[in-house]
Amino acid sequence: MPRVSVAERVGPQTSVLLVEDDYDVRDALVPILEYDGHRVSSAANGREALDQLRANPAPSLILLDLMMPVMDGIAFRTEQLRDPELASIPVVVVSADPALREKAIRLGAVGWIEKPIDIDVLLDEVRRAAQPRATSNAATPDTTLAGRR
């Protein structure tokens, strides 16, 4: 069986902004996402994430924790949607919140992943959500998604 490179598996390289206040989680997820072929940057809270987004090219996808200090995920997403330059970047919410599905849909996220994170689910969701969309309307949630455990 011929070897398949990471780039052939995931297509053109995607970029991911990981917004997560827990250093250990960021430290664990960044190399996993990079090994899967994604360029990854990270921010410890929503304010840092907005600063990065406004100073750098837009990522293919944002992985967003909900509960963070300084600016939580809900406040971040509200600000993101107010900015026409940032509003179309898809977001996948990552949280242990029991109401995760409802919150993700209400926030217009394209998906959600429950904590503790299953790495296979994470990688599948990142690959799916980072794909270019024919019509980009980040404020319209994908309500066809099944739960992501």
N, C-alpha and C positions, 0 to 999 in steps of 0.2 A: 504494500500500500504506500503510495507516495506521501511524503511529508507535506503538510499544509502549513504555510507560514501564518503568523498572527495576522498580518495585514490581509492575507487572502481570506481568513476566517471572518474578520470584522469589517472588511472593505476599507475604504479610505479612512485614515486615522481620524478619530473623533477626539474632541476635547471635553473634559468634564471638570466642572467646578464643584468641589465637595465642600459643603457648608456644614460644619460639625464642630461643636465646642469641646468635645472630649478628645484630648490629644491622642490617647491610646487608640481610639477608633480611627482617627485620621491617619495615624502612623501605620495602622494595620491595612487600611483600605487603599491608600495611595499606591503602594507597590503592587497590590493585587490588580488594580485597574490598569496600571502601567504595563504589567506583564501581559495583560489581555490586549494590549495594543493601543490604549488610550493615553493621550496627553492629559495630565492631571494637575490642577492647582487647587489650593485649599484655603479656606477662611474659617476663623474660629467663631464668627457670629455674622449676623445679617449685615451689620454696618461695614465690616471688613469686606464682605462679599460685594456689596454695592460699590465700594471704592475700587475694588479690583475690576468689576464689570465696566465701570466708567473709564478706566485707565487702559484697558486691554481689549483685544479682539474678543468678540462674543464666543463663549464656549458652545459646543453642540448640545450640552445638557447640564442642568444643575441638579445635584443631589442635595436635598435640603432637610436638615434636622428641624424639628419644630421648637423644641425647648432649649433655648440658649440665652446666655446673659447678653447685655448691651442691646441687641435687637434680635428678637426671636424670629422663628420662621414665618409666622403669620404676618408680622410687621414687615419683614423683608419682602414677602410676596406681594403685599399691598403696594409697597414702594416700587417694586419691579414692574408691576402692571401699570403704574402711573407713568412710567418712563417709556415713550414710544420706541426708543432705541433698545430697550431691554425686554419689553413685554412679550415678544415672540419666542424667547428662549424657553424651551420646554423644561419643566421641573418635575422631578420625582421626589416625593416626600418620603423620608426615612424616619420612623419614630416607633416608640413603644406605646404610644397613646392608644388606649382602648377604642377611641373613636377615630382612628387613623383613616379609614376608608371615607367616612363622611367628611372629615376635614380636608382630605386630599381633593375630593370632588368639589367641595365648596371653594377651595383655593384655585381651582382650574388646573390642577396638576394632571400630567399625562399618565401618572402611575404612582404607586406607593409600595414601600417595602417595610415589613414589620421588623422591629428589633426584638430579640437578637437576630442579627442578619445572617441569612443563609447565603453563602458566597455564590453558589450556582444561581440562585434566584437573582441576586444582585447583578451578576454579569449578564444574565439573560435580559433583565429589565433595562440595563444600560444599553445593551446592543439594540434592543427594540426601540427604546425611547429616543436614542440619539440619531436615528435614521431621519433623513430629510422628509418633510411632509409636503404633500401636494398643495395643501392649503394650510397656512400657519395661522392659527388663532389660539394663542396660549390661554386665553380666558375661557375657552370652551373645553370642559373636561371630557376625557374619554371614559364615559360611563360603562363601556362594554368590558372593561378590565375585570378580571377575576381578582380575588384577594391575593396578595403577594406575601407568602409566609416564608 
